Amino acid sequence: MLQAKSLNGKIVTLATMTSVDIAELKKQQASFFCPACNQQVIMKAGTRMIAHFAHRSTVNCPSYEGGEGGYHAKGKLLLYQWLVYQNINVQLEAYIPSIDQRPDLLLTINKKRIAIEYQCARISIEQVTQRNKGYRRANITPIWILGENRLNRQTNNHIKIDQFTRQFIHQFSTTSPPALYYFCPQTLQFITIQDIHLTQASQAIGKFDIKSLNQIHLLHLFKQQRFTAFELYQLWKSEKRKFRLKPLHPYGKELSWHQWLYGKGTHLEYLPSIVHLPVSSQYLMKTSTWDWQSRLVIDLLAPLPIGGQISIKSCESFLRKQILSTHHVPLIHAPENPIIEYLRLLANLNIIKQESPHSFTKINPIKFHKNIEEALKADEEMISLLTVNTSDKMQA
């Protein structure tokens, strides 16, 4: 911990003190105590670490999380100083007795409280869930900023996102894009990734914005940045091609899916081009886009006659085992519905037409391809059409 109480109750932050002042405290053999549990703590200060306090014992301290490490301590301190510089009412390691939690930073803005957790180490999903539940009980909005050491960037727009990282995706309103936040205390870079679209189980594309910490304000976290329709679908065109041409070494869920396709008398190469389209709320699905979308197309839409109707409720019922509960994404305040998103894309492609808020009518047949060459060509044509139609709707 960066802070502790002295005998007279004064909060002391070692990291903001000079080496001379710290040496004087050691000389005086001053006693310090944990602000949460009041147990005695000891000073830790050296040339290779951020000066901090540590428990002599971990017994009965509700805020004890284990050793944080210098990377985390430095980042937390820098974020605190960044907020202080902006004249924001912020407390470092404030203990909240009503929920037995101590966020890294606690902000109060116009009577609204925000807890910032700077997470650099992997912890259990259960721990994250419990912390978020605690903040909700206390009417505190949590914002999780990950250490840049947790970022696995693959290309300019591609990142690895595992189940652990998914739970830190934020969305503050129905109009804001899904976002992840990262901070590096070594380079002082603050990284925002927005408009996240999962391309497969543990990979996504997103719009990166990298700024030096001293170039941005807290409000930068809420600034919305999305792909244009052209940018998104150009990236997805590449995803479609990789999907069609990837070598087949399936296992697990993907193997089961290939076996299901075989049972339906088709193959990946022959799938309609409308399978494997981007939906921003894919984080609510247990399986990849090509899996659940192909099941919807092959089992529900393809057999439907022209003029036949399909309801959103029937699609949700059909895919109920593949939909995750929203408690898996606790930082998404207004989650979209991936199935509705997909049906609207099909409406943009003139496959179906929305007749009411709850139902669609099939207006064109669904084409299965005869070979890979035909499929690749049709994929490109479909992406081009989707780009034009989506751009037109955005400008309307």
N, C-alpha and C positions, 0 to 999 in steps of 0.2 A: 504494500500500500504506500501511496505517496504522502499521506497525511496521518498524523496522530495527535492526541491531546497531551498537553503537559499537565503537571500536577494541579495547576490553577485553572485548567479547562481550556486554555488557549490552543487553537489549532495551529500546528506547525507543519510546514511543507519543506522537507529537507532539500528537494530538488531546486528550490528557488533561492537557497542560501549559498553563501560563499564557502569555500573550503576552510577558510579561517574560522567562520562562525560555527561550522560543523565541528571543527577540532575543539573549539571552546566548549561546546555542549558535551563532547566526549570527556573533556577534562573535568567538567563539573559533575560528570556521572549523572546527568539529568535523566529523570524517569519519564517515560511516555506510555500512553495507553491507547488501545484500539477504540475509535469513536463508536463502533458498533457493539462490542461485547465488554469493553472496559478492561480487558485483560492487558497485562503489560506486554509491550512490544520492544524490540531492540532496533537500534539504528544500523543500517547497512549502507556504507559509503566507501567508495574506492575509485580508482582512476578508470576502471573498465565498466562501470555500471552507473545507472541513474541512482542518486542517493534516495533511499526509501526506508520504510520500516517493515519489520517482519514479526510475526507472532512467535513467541517462545513455544507456545502450544496451540494446537488447532481446536481444542475442546470448546464446544458451546459457542462458537462464533458464527452467527447466521450469515455473515457476509464473506466468510472465508472461501476462497476459490482455488487455493493452491498458489504456487509460485507463478507470477505473471511473466517474468523475464524482462530483460532490458528493452527489447524491441517494443513490447506493449507499454511499458512504463513511459518510455520516451514519447511514443505516439500520443498517449493519453495526455501527457503534460503539454505537448505542442498544441493539441486540439483545444485544451483548456485556455492556453495563452492566446490562441487565435480568437476565441470567443470573447475573452476579456477585452482584447484590443478593439472589438466591435461594440464595446459598452453593453454587452448582453449580460443579463443577470444569470450567472452560472456558478454552480458549486462543484468543486472537485470531490469525488467520492462521498457524496452526501448520503448518509444512512437514513432510510425510510422505515421507522419502527413498525408501522401498521402492516407492512408486507415483508418485513425482515429482508430487505434488499438494499444494495448499495450500488447504484449505477456509477459508471465511470464519471459521467457528467450529468448534472441535473440543471436544466434551464427553466426559467420562468419568464414567459413573454405574454404580456397582457393577461395575466392570471391563468394562462395555460401553461401546464408543465410538460416538459419534454425530457425524456431520459435518453442519453446517448451512450450506447454500449460500443466500445472499441474492441472487437473480437479478433484476436490473432491466432489463437490456438483452437484446435478442434475439440469441441465438447459434445456431450450427448444431445440428441434432439430433444429428449425429455427435459434437460436443463433449460434449453432455450424456450421450450413451451411453457415451463413453469414461470420463468422470468416474465414472459409476455403476459401471462395470465395475471401475475401480481401487479404489473403496471396498469392493466385494464381495471383491476379492482380499485386501484388508487386514482383512477381517472388521469393517468399519465400516458402520453403518447411515446412509444419506444421507437428510436431510430438506431439501427445497427450499422456501424461502419466497420468493414472488415480490414484487417491488415493486408497490405499489398502482397505479403508473403502467401496469402490464400488465393491470389489471382493466378489462374492458369490460362494465359492468353495464347492463342494459336496463330491467328492472323490479325489483320487490321480490325476485323469485325467478328472474329470467332473466339469463343471462350469455352472452356470446359466447365460445366455446371453439374455437380453431383447432388444427391439428395440433401446433403448437409447445407450446401450453398442455396438451394432452392428456397429454403425457409427464410432467407434474408432478402428476398425480392420484395421491394416496397411498391405500393401503389396508393397514393393518397386520395384519389377521387376517380370518378368514372372517366374523366377527361385526361387524366395523367397517364403516361406510359409506365409499364413495369420498369423498375430501376434497381441497380445494385450500386453500393458505394464502397470505395477502397481508399486507404490512405497509407502512404509510406513515410515513416519518420526519418528515413535516411536521405531520400531524395526530395522530401517535402512535397511530393506530388499527390494531389487529390484526384481520384479517378472516378468518374460517374459513367455508368453503362446504362443506357435507356433503350426503350422500345425493344425489349428482349423477346426473341422468338426461339423457342426450343426447336432444333432441327432433328434431334434424336434424343435418346434417353438421357445422355449426359453431355450434350453439346448444344450450343446456342449461338445465334448471331445477335449483335447489339450495337448500338451507336455509342462509340467511345468519346468521352470528353475529358481531356487531361489538362489540369491546371496546377500551377504552383499554389500552395496554400495561401501565400500572401496576395494572390491575385483575385481571390474569391471571397464572398460573403456567405453567411449561413443560408441566405435565400437562394444561393446557387443550387442547394440540394433540391429545391422545389421548382427550378427552372425546367420547363419541358422541352425536350429535344427528340424529335421523331425522324425516322427515315421518310424520305419522299416515297411516293408509290414506285417511282422508277428505281430508286436505290434498293428498296426492299425486294422488288421482284427480280432485279438483276442478280442480287445475291441468291435469291431462291431458284433462279434458273440453273445456277451452278449446283445447288443442292439436288434439284431434280435429276440432273445429269449423273451426279455421283450415285444417287439412289438407283437409277436404271443400270449403271455399269459396274457397281461395286462387286468384287469377287464374293462368291457365295461360300461362306464358312459359318453358317448360322448356328446358334446354340441358344438354349433357354427360351425366352419368349419369342425371339425372332424365328427360331427353328419351328416352334409351334405354329407361328403365323404362316410360314412357308408350307407346312403340312396342311394347314387349313386351306390355303390357296389351291394346293394340289387336289384336295378333296372337292373343291368347287370347280375343278376342271380348267383352271387357268394358271398363270405364272406371272412373276414380277414384270417380265418384258411386255406382257399383253395388257396390263392394268390400264384402265382409262386414265387420261392425263389429269383428271380432276382429283385423283388420289394423291395424297402428300402435298397439301397446300398449307401455307403458314397461317396459324391462328395465335394471337398474342397470349391467350389464356390456356395454351397447351400445358402449362404447369399444373392444371387441374386434372390431367389425364394420366392414368397409370401406364398407358402404352404409347408408343410412338405414333406420329400423325398417320403414317402409311397403314398402320395396323387398324386403328379404330375407324379411319375414314374409308378404308377398303371394305370393311364389314358393313358399314352403313350403305355404301354404294352397291355392293354386290347383293346383299340380302334384302335391302329395303327399296332403294331407288331404281336399280336396274329392272326388277320384275314389275315395277309400277307402270301401268299403261299411260300414254299421253293423256293428259286431262285428269289423271288420278291425283288425289290429294294425300299429303303426308303431314302429320302434326309434329310439332316440337316435342310434345309429351311422349308420343310413340317412339321417337328417336332416343329421347333420354331414357325411356324404359328399356329399350333394346340395348343400350350401352351402359346401363346402370352399374354393372360390375367393373367398368373401366373408369368411372368418374371418382375422383378423390373428394373427400370432404374439405370444405374451405378452412377447417382448422389446421390443415397441413400448410397453409400459406397465411399465417397470422398477421402479416404486415400488409396484406392486400385488403384495403378497406371497402372496395367496391368491385369484387371480381366479376369479370365478364363470364359469359357462358360459351365454352369452346364449341359446343354443338351448334348453337345459334350463329356464332361467328362463321362456322363452316358453311352452314346453309345459306347465309347471306353472300358468301363468296360464290356459291353455285348459282345464286340468283344473278350476281354480276356477270356470270358466264352464260346466262340465258338457258341454263339447264332446268331451273325451276323458277317459279314466280311467287312472291309472297302475296297471299290473298287476305291474310288477317294477321294480327300480332302473334297468332298461335299456329298458323298453318301455311303450307306452300302447295302449289300445283305444279306437276311436272309438265313442261312445255316442249322439251326436246329429248330425243333418245340419247342414251349413254353409249359411247363407242369404245369397244375393246379393240386393241391393236393386233395386227397379224405378225409383226416382227419388231425387232429392236429399232431398226432404222425408221420405221413408221412411227414408233412410239416417241423417239427422240425429236423428230420433226414436229409431231403434234404437241409435245410438251412445250417447245419453244413458241409455237403459235398460240397456245393457250396462255402462256405467261405474258406474251405481248398483248393479247386481248384483255387480260386481267389488269395489266398496267394502264392501258388506255381507259378502260371502264372505271377503274378506281380513281384515276386522276380526274376524270370528268365529274364524278360524284363529289370529290373533294372541292372542286372549283365551283360547283353548282350552289 
